[in-house]
């Protein structure tokens, strides 16, 4: 009896502390590794079922900056989520102006020295990651953008739906790429010591190489497009690297445009003081402007096509579907059991999301690295807002105050959760996610308030009314089919561990 009295007294003290300042409850401790055992005498556990439905998701305004990873390739055979096509547009520039190839005093002119010449040119892309089927080849084509293109700007982060305003007609190179081959070293033809790895290399046509040579003439010539940045940008708008995969193509390459391995390589044989030298010059992407070179233009075109897929045409009635941005999908969660819940000490409240094991394509297309959970305030013009308290338990923020709307240091993923985990049991191998909403639920049962619906999705960036917040997912990386509240095996649910007062 004395033990029970002491326990109730301690519980009452906790509630008083919470009412004074909700941040005084350290749910990192209570909700982490020191949870009290569930004995159904002093500590209890309830599972609340979650009703869920599809939620509209507007990410058509998504923009990508030149410093962010771009995607290139085709997904043509995802039976659940359909197709994805991704093309890259990039402007690559000389390292200085007025520009010349080689070193001062070099000769690259077969009329003056027949052993000198321009040898070859390549578009090179720095490859960093891959999503999809690595066994299927991808075919890429390189087009030189039309000089009359007017909408390819070097001052904007372009929309993910970008397309040039002139047709792509000037094909200057193409190649078939196997992802496993990119780990192999490639030794450059006109360099005696240089080699590269993890680089997509597409050889350009002899006609493009000849154009480079013709336009690299004397500095006082009207044909010299290398005199300054302004003239160069008028003639060389940039390149389109277009994914042209056959039906077998089934993956996306992640490209770092800002890396030095992304470049236009021009290889040549030069003469200086009667000595021959084989070398190459690189034109790269300029992330920031210099005194002589403006920043480069870049864009990523991404098209999703779900017209022949399970989602949204013939969805499983016991499943929900989340596809990563862009043109992703979201779901709305309702937890009716939270309404009217009596006051109690919440040791842990979490939402549990489980992937349906064995779904078509799971072996090739992994689930998103991160999901995000926020609140739906249908009665407010600002419909969506962050979850109170639990995004970061060391930072104060207020979703109802736009000045302090979001934690200044961002989400503490180790506390809040939302990152992909993997489990293997009798149901199979599958991904799952946990979201810690302990302090939010404690506030609700102690102080009362609205039982908001939740929104669950896989963003690239989080957008709140002009505010752009970087998230940890890669663009178009990940999709997941999860169980809903009707799925007996993979039920979407909220689990609460608590003590009575």
N, C-alpha and C positions, 0 to 999 in steps of 0.2 A: 504493500500500500504506500509506504514511504517513497519507494522508487517511482511509483506512478505519479505521486504528487510532485516530486522533483522534476520529472520529465515534463509535466504540464506547465509547471512554473517556468522552466527554460523555454518552452514553446511560446508562452505568453510574452516573455521578454523579447523573443525574436520578432514577434508581430509588432510590438511597440517600436522596436528599432526600425522596422521596415516603414511603419507609418511616419516616423520622424524623417527618414531619408532612405529611399529605396536603394540607394547605392551602397548602403551599409551592409547589406547582405552579400556575402562573398560567395556567389554561386559557382565560381571557379572551383572552390573547395567542395561545396555541397554537391555540385553537379558533376564533379570530375571523378577522381579515384577514391574519394572518401565518402561515397554514398552510404547511408545506413542500410543495413540489411532489411529486406522486405519480410516481415514476420507476421503481418496481418493482426498484430496486437497493438504495436506502437507505430509501425511504418507500413504503409499500404501502397499498392500499385493499381492503377486503373488504365485501361486502354480505351480511348475514345475513337470511334470510327469517324472517318472524314468523307464527306461528300465532295465530289469534284466534277468539274466540267471544263470545257475548252474556254480559254480567255483570249480575246483579240489582242494582238501584239503589234504595235506600230513601230517598226524600226527602219522604215523607208528613208529616214533622214540620216542614216548611218554614214559617216565619212571616215576615210582612212588617210592618215598622214604619210608622207614619204618615208618617215623613220620607222613606221610600223610594219610588221611582217605582212607581205602580200601573198595571195594564193594563186596557183596556176594549175590547171588540169581539168579532168572530167570525172565525175561519178555518174556512170550510166546504168548501174544495176544495183541499186539499193531497193529491195522489194517493199520496204516499209515506208521510206521517205522519198523515194524517187531519184531525180537527177540533179546534179549541180555542175555548172560550167563556170570556169574562172579564167579570165584573160588579164594580162598586165600591160600597162602603157607606161613608158618611161623615157625621159630625156637624158641622154648621157653627153657630157661635155668635156672638151679639152681641159687640161689642168691650168692653163694660163692663156692670156691673149696679149698681143698678137701671138698666134700659135705657129709652131713649126715642128715637123717630125724629126726625131733624132736629137743629136747634140749640135751646138753651134758649129758651123763649118762643114757639117755632113752633106754629102751628095747622095740623093736618091733619084737619079735620072739616068736611064739607060742610054740616052743620047749623048751624055757626057761621060758616062762610065757604064759600059754594057753589062757589067756584072752586078750593078745595083738595080733594085726594083722593089715595088710593093708586092708582097708575097700573098697575103691572105688577111681576112678580117673575120672576127667572131663576135657574136653576142654571147656574153657570159653572165650567168645568174648564180648568185651564192645561195646554195640550198641548205636549209637548216632542219627541216622536219618533213614528215609525210603522214598522211591520213588516208587509209584505205587499203587496197589490195596491191602489194608490192610486186606481185608476179605478173601483172599486166602492163604492157608497154603503153607509153603515151607519145602522141605525135604532136609536135609544135611547129607553127609557122611564124616567121618574122616578117612583118610589113614595115616599110618606111612610111610614116605618116605624111599625108599630102601637105604641101607647103601652104595650102589655103586653109588648113585647119585653124579655127579661131577659138575653140572652147577648151583647149588644153593649156591650163594656166599654171605658172610656177609659183603662184601666191596663195593657192587654195589647197585645202585638204578635200579632194574630190569625193563626190557621192559614190557609193558603192555600185550605183547603177550607171556609171559614166560610160558614154560611147562618144567617139570623135564625131564631129559634124561633117566630116568628109568620108566617103567610102574607102575601105581598105582595098587598094588595087595593086600597089607596088610590092609584090612578093619578092623578098630578097634572101630568103633562107628558110630551111626547114630541117627537122631532125626527129628521129625516133629515140626516146629516152627510156631506159630501164632503171628504175629506182635502185636496185641492188648494185648496179655498175657505178653509181656515183661515189661509192667508197673507195674505188680504185684510183690510183694516181695517174694523171695524164701529163706527159712531158711535152712542153710546148715546142713546136716545130722549129721556130727561129730563135730559140733561146737555149744556150748550151747548159744552163744550170737550173732553170725554173720548171717546177711542176705544180700541179694543182689537184685537189681532191674536193669532193662535195661541191661540185660546180657543174651546172648544166651549160653545155657548150654547143652553140649552133653556128655552123659556118655560113658566112654570107656570100652572096654571088659575086662573080667577077665584075659584073656591071656596077655594083655598089662600090667595090674597091676602086674601079676606074673613076667613078664620080669623085671619090675622096681625092684621088691623085690630081684630077683636073682642077678641082677647086682649091687645091693647095699650091697656088702659084705665087708670083712676086707680090709683095705687099701693096704695090701701087696698082695692081690689076683689079678691074671691076669684077673679075671672076673669083677673087680670093674671099671665100666665106669664113676665113679664120682670122680676120683682122681684129674683130671684137665680138663681144658676147651678143650684142643686138643683131648684128648681121648673121651670126651663126644660127641664132634661134629662128630667124626668118627662113633660112634654107633647110635647117635640120630640126623639124618640129619634135621629132622623137620616133620611137619604135613601138609597135604593137606586137606583143608575143601572144599568139592566139592558140588556145588549146583546140586541137583538131583530132581528138582521139576517136578511134573506131568504137563500136559498141562494147568492145572488151575493156576499154579504158575505165578504171574504177578507183580513182584516188586523186588526192590533191597534194601538190608540192608547196611547201612554205618557203618563200624567197625573202632574203634580206637585201633590199635594194641599197641600203646605206652602207653595206659592207664593201670593202675594196675589191672583193672577188666578183662583184657585179660591175660589169664594165663592157665597153666596146674595145676589143683588142684589134689593133692594126699592126700586122707583122711586116717587116721589110728587111732588105739588105742594103746597108749604107756604106759609103766609102768616106774615109777621112785620112788625109795625108797618105793616100795610096794604100791604106789598110782597110780591108773589108770587115764589117761588123754586122752580125745578125741580131736583131733586137725587135721589141714591140713597144708600142705606145698605148696607154690606156686612157679612155674617156670614161669618167665615172659619174655617179650621181652626187650632186651637191646638195646636202641637207640644209646648209646655211650659206648665205651669200658671202662672197669675199669682195675685195676691192675691185676685182676685174670680172668676176663670174657671179651671175645671179643664181639663186636656188633653182634646182631642177624641178620640172613638172613630173608628176607621177599620178597614176590612177589604177584602180583595181575594179574590173567589171565582174560581178558575180550574179549569176542567174540560177534560181531554184525552179524546179518543175516537178510538182507532185501529182500531175494529172494521171499518171498510171500507177500510183502507189497505194498501199494500204491506208496510209494517212494522206488525205482525209476522206478517201472514197469509201472504204469499207472497214471502218475501225472495229477492233475487238471491243465488245460491250463491257468487258472486264478490264480494259486497259486504258491508259492515258499516254499521250505522245508529246515529247519535248525534243525539238530540233534546235540546235544552236543558231545564233544569229550569223548572217543576215536572213531576213524573211523567216525567222524562227517561229516557234509556237510556244504558247504558254498555257497553263491551266490555273483555274481558280479553286481554292480549297475552302470548304466550310466545316467548322467543328461545332456542331450544335450542342454537344455535351458541355462546352465551356459556359454556355449561358446559364445563369442562375447557380453556378457552382458555389458551394458554401466556403466560407473563409477557412483556410488551412495553411500549414507550412509546406510550401512547394520545394522539395529537395531537387527535383529534376523534372522538367517538362520538355519533351522533344518530339519533333515530327520525323517520322521514319518513312523513307521513300525507297522502294525496292524495284530493281529491274526484273522484268520477266525473263527468266533463263530460257535459253534455247530458241529465242525469236530469230526469225530469218535475218541473216546479215550480222548478227552479234559477233561472230567470229572475225569479221573484217572491219566493221565500223564500231568503234568503241563508244562508250557513253561519254558525255562531257566531263571534263576535269572538274568543273564546278557548276553547281546550280545556285540560284539566288532566290531568296524568299522575302517578299515585302507585303505590305498591307493594302487592302482595297477599301478606300473611303468613298463609297458611292454617293454620299451626300455632299461631297466637296467638289468644287471646280478642279482642284488638284486631286485627282482621283487616287493616285498611288503615292505612298509614302513609306519610308523605312520602318522596320519594326522598332518599337520602343526598347531601349535599354540593352538589348542583347547583341547588337552588331559589334560592340566593343565595350567590355565591362570595365575598362580603365579610363574611358573618355565620356564626358558628359555631352549629350546632344539632344535636340528636341525636334522631332519630326513635324511639330506644329508651329515651329518658328523657322522661317526660311533662312535666317542668318546663321543659325546653328543647326541646320536641317540634318546634317550627316556628321559622323565622327571625323574630326579633323585629320586623324591618322589612319582613317579607313577602317575596313572590317578586320577584326581579329578572327581569322578563319579557324585557328586552333580552338578558340572558345565558341564561336557561333556555329562552326561546322559548315556544311554545304559542299565539302570536297569529296571526291569520289573515293570510295573504299570498295574492296572486293572480298566476297565471301564464297566459300565452297562448302556445300553441305548436301543433304539428300536431294535437294531441289536442283542442284547443279551449281555451276560457276556463274556469278552475277555481280553486278555493281549495286551499291546502295549508298544512301546519303542520310545523314542525321542533321537536324537543325535544332540548336539549343534555344528554346524560347522560355526558359525558366523565369527570368525576372519579369518578362512581359505577362506571363500567366499569373505570377504572384501578385503583381500590381492589379490585375483584373479582379482576382478573387478577394483581395484586401480592400481595394478602394472602389471597386465597381467600375463600370465603364462599358464602352461598346465592344461587342464581340465581333471584331472585323473579320472579313474574309481575308485569305492570303492569296498572293499570286506567286507562282513558281515557274521559273524559266531559266534559260542558259544564255545570259547576255555576253556580248563582246565588250561593250561599254554600257554603263547604267546611265540613263538619261532621266533627269527630273527637272522639267520646266526651265530649260536653258542651262542646267547644270550637267556637265559631263563627267562621269566618274569612271576611271579605268578599272576594268575587271580582269580576271586572270585567264579567261578562256581565249584560245586562239580563234580567229575568224573561221566559221564554218566547221569547226572541229567538234564532233560529237553529236550523237543523237541517242535517245533512250526511250524505250517502251516500258512503262511502269504499270504496276497493278493499281487499280482504283479501290474504292471502298467495298466493291462487290466481289473482289478477287479473293477467294478463300486462301490461296497460297501466298500471294504477294500483296497483302492488304495494305493500303495507304492508311496510316494511323498516327495518333498522338498518344504517347505513353507518359504517364504522370506518376512520379513517386512522391508521396506526401505523408505528413503526420497530421492527425486531428488536433484541434485546439480544445 
